[in-house]
């Protein structure tokens, strides 16, 4: 378990941060950029949870915990073992939740504009940040190996957030549809 007695350490004042293995890297390098984006997704999901209830809130709670696992995974180079890693079971859980939620939704006939309800707007924001995190992770994967399950997880997460946003918009009936060329 993590124990933090002192919040500031001054070790990052020179523009570097520590990875799980104790090695120091620039705060703007690809690895901290990737886990920093994951942290941002987690924060936006925290905002969405202010409006979520029941099963939806429970799913988001599990996802927030998964995102800490993902951050730890990304903060640990693949060459370091053993380490906390995202697993295929976490990816499979997301897929099962997506399938269950999507079963109650009407098929899309248009792209959806982010919005509708407050919770859906925040879920769409989280989705776009998840896509940005995915782009950072793919950039990192060009330079260093990245856990394949972690890559799958972040890809499924944005899909999950999209479907959940639709569910939170009265099962899609309150979705705001894009009307091409309708600029008044």
Secondary structure, DSSP 8 states (H G I E B T S, - for coil): ----S-S--STTTTSEEE-TTS-EEETTSHHHHHHHHHHHHHHHHHHHTTT--HHHHHHHHHHHHHHHHHHHHHTS-TTS-S-----HHHHHHHHHHHHHHHTTS---SS-EES-SSHHHHHHHHHHHHHHHHHHHHHHHHHHS---HHHHHHHHHHHHHHHHHHHHHTTTTTT-EE--TT---
